[in-house]
Amino acid sequence: MTISILAFDAKTGTYGGAATTGSLCVGGWVLRGDPESGLSASQGSLPSTMWGGDVLALMRQGQGAAEAVAEIVGQDPGRGERQLSALDPRGGTGHFTGAQSIAVAGARQATHVVVAGNLLASEAVLDACLDGFLTAEGALDNRLLAALSAASSAGGDSRGLLSAALLVVNRASPPLTLRVDHSEAPLAALADLHRRATTGEYADWARHVPVLDDPTRALPYAADDSAPIRR
């Protein structure tokens, strides 16, 4: 199974994606994005990493997600083996599932969120992923992790899971790019990595680096003091 979810939080201007699979390195294969382009998830039995970047380029130029997805997949004669979902900078969504995708394959979408998957135990996995996100509380990253957990609990992959990833971007924050490329329990490992990356000294340091809304930021930082050093 590969299942992915892309979502936009209009209240905070945050974009986020998460994915998990029964193979290796799902983060490197599937998730792409930034606050100026939106997000993409390119997957399938023969996924195209070019699809992910190409659909982002179109959305950065102003195309909506559905239109951009249609343009990219229409140019590829191998599209039957692939899936693509996209989330544009306005929160619009688009998706494509090739006719030769390994069953069960498909997509679900709601306002500002799209889920896609293949090699699923059943259609219920797609529904569980979307519902898990919509019913979860808290920050966008936590809701994305809840969505992956719900998908796994609904049947997941008969092969088991081996990798998982989370990507969260916002103009006012540094990107949160977390990848578990191989683990016997990748969702638990991703949750632990997320906790470590969003708390403590690492999170304190990350608040001082440049971001899109402040590209030259260089606030002095001391590891034993979470506040900027004033000189």
ABEGO torsion letter per residue (X at the ends): XBBBBBBBBAAAGBBBBBBBBABBGAAAAABBEBAAAEBBBBBEABBBAAAAAAAAAAAAAGBBAAAAAAAAAAABAAAAABBBBBBBAAGBBBBBBBAABBOBBEBBBBBGBBBBBBGBABAAAAAAAAAAAAABBEBAAAAAAAAAAAAAAAGEBAAEBABBBBBBBBAABBBBBBBBABBABAAAAAAAAAAAAABEAAAAAAAABBBAABAABBBBBBAABABBBBX
